[in-house]
Structures are given as C-alpha cells and as structure tokens.
Amino acid sequence: MARKVTRSAGTGRFVKVSTAKSHPKTTVTQTVGGKAGPTRHRSAVTGHFVKPATAARHPTRTIKEN
C-alpha cells in the first residue's frame, strides 16, 4: 500500500509535513511503497523530472527517486 512522505531535497532525510509546507522549494512530497522502477531525478522546486546532469549541478534542489 502506497503512502506519502516528505523529504528534504538537500539531505534526503524525512521531515515533518509542517517543515515541508514552510520550505516548499527545498522539500518534496513522495508516494512510496509502490512498484519499484528506474532511478529518476526530480526538481524540488517544480516537481518535474530533470536529467542526471541537472541534478548533479543542483544537488540541494533535486531529489533522487528509485
């Protein structure tokens, strides 16, 4: 069963929902517990998928998803 979690884009650590709401540009909300897929990178600012090169240039504003 899938559930939603919030993470810091910079550290990858879990954060409280209240922290995610007060820092929307540096946190992401994810759905976890579903089927595993390929590794992807997502912008914490826009929520869009980005290329690995973009994620490497902006490590505190992107998150790696598996």
ABEGO torsion letter per residue (X at the ends): XBBBBBBBAAAGBBBBAAAAAABAAABBBBBBGBBBBBBBBBBAAAGBBBBAAAAAABAAABBBBX
